[in-house]
Amino acid sequence: MKNGIWSPAAAGPVASHRLLRLFALNGTDEFGREIGSILGHSLSAHEEREFEDGEHKARPLDPVGGADVYVIHSLHGGPEHSANDKLCRLLFFIGALKDAGARRVTAVAPYLCYSRKDRRTKANDPVTTRYVAALFEAIGCDAVVTLEVHNETAFENAFRCRAVALTAAPLMIDRIKATVGSEPLCVISPDLGGGKRADLLREALEAVLGRPIGKAFAEKRRSGGVVSGDLFVGDVDGATCIIVDDLISTGGTLVRAALAARARGARRVVACVAHGLFMPGAETALADPAIDRIIATDVVPPFRLPAGPVRDKLDIVPAAPLLAEAIRRLHEDKALGDLLVF
């Protein structure tokens, strides 16, 4: 803990009298091993099988009766499995754990699929955040942990079981410190809805750096898939600007905010996101020189991003220490306050 801010360097092994089991499903197994290493607790054995018709099964091989079980699976689409595949596998595995007598099962989904659709914007729109929550609850999941969810209020209200929304701010602090100098700093939200996320990072930076940091936001309106909005509020002249968002998809939102900041005299622009999806088009949009550096966690590996100028300015921050710390505290029944978005 530094200046009241948890630091990844503080992560340590888990200690509790209750039996702990850690599982990581295929596709998130390397990330799971990193978490297990930090906790001093190796992954438990399980089996995953594919069938000829595309169905699958997963079952624990180590006993889980009476255990406190954490299942790690990041639910982003990938080269082998879609988000739908991963969600289905995670839900079925949680069901198998409950059937096998697990005392408590926590789904650790650093990237939670379908969380961006958290409200109706058109007639008869689905609210998939709520539907996904219902699926986790129906299968018997006791808690869901995720990182930098799109809308933390909608996430918490969708679940009746425990819902833990971690902030990526502690992961970004040291990397930002190494990137900036003594010049003025300003944290920018690329839309009004992300103001709380930007404020959390700004306050954490102020506590660690011991100096005031400005804030700004750019307007963004989306209608029919078209993004617009010209309003920009905040003084960024001569400052290094940190644009903070939950994710990068095609990069258009970040580039719009960066161009607006540059037009108002920003000296340098660094983008900080938890989830780098880097969908097609991002390799072109984010190559814009308005953005000098991109900091993202490894929750979603940048497998879609080809070698080139965008990959060259990408700085990946390991998220395993933060997830490990959350698991340790949950298992030891300790407070999570300084790790949360609120």
C-alpha positions in Angstrom: 0.0 0.0 0.0 1.5 3.4 -1.1 -0.3 6.6 -0.1 -3.4 4.6 0.5 -3.2 3.0 -3.0 -2.7 -0.7 -3.3 0.3 -1.6 -5.4 0.9 -4.8 -7.4 4.2 -5.2 -5.5 2.1 -5.9 -2.4 0.5 -9.1 -3.8 1.3 -12.1 -1.7 0.3 -15.7 -0.9 -3.1 -16.7 0.4 -3.6 -17.9 4.0 -6.9 -19.4 5.3 -8.1 -22.5 7.1 -10.6 -23.2 4.3 -9.8 -25.4 1.4 -9.0 -23.4 -1.7 -9.3 -24.6 -5.3 -8.1 -22.6 -8.3 -9.2 -23.6 -11.8 -8.5 -21.9 -15.1 -10.3 -23.0 -18.2 -8.6 -23.5 -21.6 -7.7 -20.2 -23.2 -7.1 -18.5 -19.8 -4.8 -21.2 -18.3 -1.6 -19.2 -18.7 -3.2 -16.2 -17.0 -4.5 -18.6 -14.3 -1.0 -20.0 -13.6 0.3 -16.5 -13.1 -2.4 -15.8 -10.5 -1.7 -19.2 -8.8 2.0 -18.5 -8.7 1.4 -15.2 -6.9 -1.0 -16.8 -4.4 1.5 -19.7 -3.9 -1.3 -22.1 -4.9 -1.1 -24.2 -8.1 -4.1 -24.7 -10.4 -6.3 -27.7 -9.6 -6.6 -30.4 -12.2 -9.6 -30.5 -14.5 -10.6 -32.1 -17.8 -12.1 -30.5 -20.9 -13.3 -32.6 -23.8 -14.6 -31.7 -27.3 -17.1 -33.8 -29.1 -17.6 -34.4 -32.8 -20.8 -32.4 -32.9 -19.3 -29.3 -31.4 -20.5 -30.0 -27.8 -18.1 -30.2 -24.9 -17.7 -31.0 -21.3 -15.5 -29.9 -18.4 -15.2 -31.5 -15.0 -12.9 -31.1 -12.0 -10.4 -33.9 -11.4 -9.3 -32.8 -7.9 -12.0 -33.1 -5.2 -13.9 -29.9 -4.5 -16.3 -31.0 -1.8 -16.5 -28.2 0.9 -14.0 -26.1 -1.0 -13.9 -22.4 -1.7 -13.5 -22.6 -5.5 -12.4 -19.8 -7.9 -12.7 -20.4 -11.7 -10.7 -18.0 -13.9 -11.9 -17.5 -17.4 -11.7 -14.3 -19.4 -14.7 -14.1 -21.7 -13.4 -12.3 -24.7 -13.7 -13.9 -28.2 -10.4 -15.4 -29.3 -8.7 -17.4 -32.0 -10.1 -20.7 -30.8 -13.3 -19.9 -28.9 -16.0 -17.2 -29.2 -17.3 -15.3 -26.3 -20.4 -17.5 -26.5 -18.3 -20.6 -26.3 -16.4 -19.3 -23.3 -19.5 -18.2 -21.4 -21.2 -21.6 -22.0 -18.1 -23.5 -20.8 -17.7 -21.4 -17.7 -21.4 -21.8 -16.8 -21.4 -25.5 -17.3 -18.2 -25.9 -15.3 -19.6 -23.9 -12.4 -22.6 -26.2 -12.5 -20.3 -29.3 -12.3 -18.5 -27.8 -9.4 -21.7 -27.2 -7.5 -22.9 -30.7 -8.2 -19.5 -32.0 -6.9 -20.2 -30.3 -3.6 -18.2 -27.1 -3.8 -19.0 -24.9 -0.8 -18.7 -21.6 -2.7 -17.9 -20.9 -6.4 -16.6 -17.6 -7.6 -16.3 -16.8 -11.3 -13.3 -14.7 -12.0 -14.0 -13.2 -15.4 -11.4 -10.4 -16.0 -13.2 -9.5 -19.2 -17.0 -10.0 -18.9 -18.7 -10.5 -22.2 -22.0 -8.7 -23.0 -21.5 -6.1 -20.3 -21.5 -3.2 -22.8 -25.3 -3.6 -23.5 -26.5 -2.5 -20.1 -29.6 -0.4 -21.1 -32.1 -0.1 -23.8 -31.3 2.5 -26.5 -34.0 1.4 -29.0 -37.4 -0.2 -28.7 -37.3 -3.8 -27.6 -33.5 -3.8 -27.1 -32.1 -6.6 -25.0 -30.3 -5.8 -21.8 -27.7 -8.5 -21.9 -25.9 -7.5 -18.7 -29.0 -8.6 -16.8 -29.5 -11.7 -18.8 -25.9 -12.9 -18.3 -26.3 -12.2 -14.5 -29.4 -14.4 -14.5 -27.4 -17.2 -16.1 -24.7 -17.1 -13.5 -27.2 -17.0 -10.7 -29.3 -19.9 -12.2 -26.3 -22.2 -12.3 -25.5 -21.5 -8.7 -22.6 -19.1 -8.9 -21.9 -17.4 -5.5 -19.9 -14.4 -6.7 -18.6 -12.8 -10.0 -15.4 -10.9 -10.2 -14.5 -8.8 -13.2 -12.1 -6.0 -14.1 -13.1 -2.5 -15.2 -16.6 -3.4 -16.2 -18.2 -1.0 -18.8 -20.9 0.3 -16.4 -20.3 -0.6 -12.7 -23.7 0.5 -11.6 -25.5 -1.6 -14.1 -23.2 -4.5 -13.3 -23.9 -4.4 -9.6 -27.6 -3.9 -10.0 -27.9 -6.8 -12.5 -26.6 -9.4 -10.0 -28.3 -10.7 -6.8 -25.2 -12.7 -6.0 -22.0 -10.9 -4.9 -20.7 -8.7 -7.8 -17.1 -7.4 -7.6 -16.0 -4.7 -10.1 -12.3 -4.2 -9.8 -10.6 -1.0 -10.9 -7.5 -1.1 -13.2 -6.2 2.1 -11.7 -3.6 0.5 -9.3 -2.2 -1.4 -12.3 -1.7 1.8 -14.3 -0.1 4.0 -11.7 3.5 2.8 -11.9 3.4 2.6 -15.7 2.1 6.1 -16.0 4.7 7.4 -13.5 7.5 5.9 -15.7 5.9 7.5 -18.8 5.5 11.1 -17.6 7.9 13.6 -16.2 7.4 16.8 -14.2 5.2 18.4 -16.8 1.5 19.3 -16.0 -0.8 16.3 -16.2 -4.5 16.0 -17.1 -6.8 13.0 -17.0 -9.4 12.9 -19.8 -12.6 10.9 -20.0 -13.5 10.3 -23.7 -17.2 10.5 -22.8 -19.3 11.8 -20.0 -20.3 8.3 -18.8 -16.6 7.4 -18.0 -16.2 10.4 -15.7 -16.1 8.2 -12.5 -13.4 6.0 -14.0 -11.3 9.0 -15.0 -11.7 10.6 -11.5 -10.6 7.4 -9.8 -7.4 7.3 -11.8 -6.8 11.0 -11.3 -7.3 10.8 -7.5 -4.9 7.8 -7.3 -2.3 9.7 -9.4 -2.6 12.7 -7.2 -2.1 10.6 -4.1 1.0 8.9 -5.5 2.6 11.9 -7.2 1.7 14.4 -4.5 0.7 17.1 -6.9 -2.6 18.4 -8.5 -3.7 16.8 -11.7 -6.3 18.4 -14.1 -9.3 16.8 -15.5 -11.3 17.1 -18.8 -13.9 15.3 -20.8 -14.8 15.0 -24.4 -18.4 14.7 -25.6 -19.5 11.6 -27.4 -22.9 10.8 -28.8 -23.7 7.5 -30.6 -26.7 7.1 -32.9 -27.2 4.3 -35.4 -23.5 3.4 -35.0 -22.4 6.9 -35.8 -20.3 8.7 -33.2 -20.5 12.5 -33.0 -20.0 15.4 -30.5 -17.7 18.4 -30.5 -17.8 19.6 -26.9 -14.5 19.5 -24.9 -14.2 20.7 -21.4 -10.9 21.2 -19.5 -7.6 23.0 -19.7 -5.0 20.8 -21.4 -2.6 23.4 -22.9 1.0 22.2 -22.4 -0.1 19.1 -20.4 0.5 15.4 -20.9 -3.0 14.0 -21.1 -4.0 10.6 -19.9 -7.2 9.4 -21.7 -8.7 6.6 -19.6 -11.4 4.2 -20.8 -12.5 0.6 -20.1 -11.6 -0.8 -23.5 -10.4 -0.2 -27.0 -12.5 -1.6 -29.8 -11.7 0.1 -33.1 -10.0 3.0 -31.3 -12.2 5.7 -32.8 -13.4 7.1 -29.4 -9.8 7.4 -28.1 -8.6 9.1 -31.3 -11.4 11.6 -31.3 -10.5 12.6 -27.7 -6.8 12.7 -28.5 -7.3 15.0 -31.5 -9.6 17.3 -29.4 -6.9 17.5 -26.7 -4.1 18.2 -29.3 -6.2 20.9 -30.9 -6.3 22.6 -27.5 -2.6 22.5 -26.9 -1.9 19.1 -25.3 1.8 18.3 -25.3 1.5 14.6 -25.3 -1.4 12.0 -25.1 -1.3 8.6 -23.5 -4.3 6.2 -23.7 -4.9 3.9 -20.7 -7.4 1.0 -21.0 -8.1 -2.2 -19.2 -9.1 -4.2 -22.2 -7.4 -4.0 -25.6 -9.8 -5.7 -28.0 -8.2 -4.1 -31.1 -10.9 -5.0 -33.5 -10.4 -4.6 -37.3 -9.6 -1.0 -38.1 -7.8 -0.3 -34.8 -4.4 -0.8 -36.4 -5.2 2.1 -38.7 -7.1 4.4 -36.4 -4.7 4.2 -33.5 -1.7 4.8 -35.7 -2.7 8.4 -35.6 0.2 10.4 -34.2 -2.3 12.2 -31.8 -1.8 9.3 -29.5 1.8 8.8 -28.3 1.4 5.7 -26.1 -1.2 3.1 -25.3 -1.2 1.3 -21.9 -3.4 -1.8 -21.6 -3.6 -4.8 -19.4 -3.0 -8.4 -20.6 -6.5 -9.5 -19.8 -7.2 -9.6 -23.5 -4.0 -10.5 -25.3 -3.4 -8.3 -28.4 -3.6 -11.2 -30.8 -5.6 -9.2 -33.3 -3.0 -6.4 -33.6 -0.4 -7.0 -36.3 3.1 -5.8 -36.1 3.4 -2.1 -36.9 3.2 1.4 -35.5 0.3 0.6 -33.1 2.0 -2.5 -31.7 5.2 -0.5 -31.3 3.5 2.1 -29.0 1.6 -0.5 -27.0 2.7 -1.1 -23.4 1.2 -4.2 -21.7 0.7 -4.3 -17.9 0.2 -7.6 -16.2 -3.2 -7.9 -14.4 -2.5 -11.1 -12.5 -1.3 -9.4 -9.3 -4.6 -7.5 -9.0 -6.8 -10.5 -9.6 -4.6 -12.6 -7.2 -5.0 -9.9 -4.5 -8.8 -9.9 -5.0 -8.9 -13.7 -4.7 -6.7 -13.7 -1.6 -8.9 -11.1 0.1 -12.1 -12.9 -0.8 -10.8 -16.2 0.5 -9.6 -14.6 3.7 -12.8 -12.5 4.1 -10.9 -9.2 4.0 -12.1 -5.9 2.7 -11.8 -5.0 -1.0 -12.5 -1.3 -0.8 -9.3 0.1 -2.3 -9.5 -2.3 -5.3 -13.1 -1.5 -6.3 -14.7 1.0 -8.7 -17.2 3.1 -6.7 
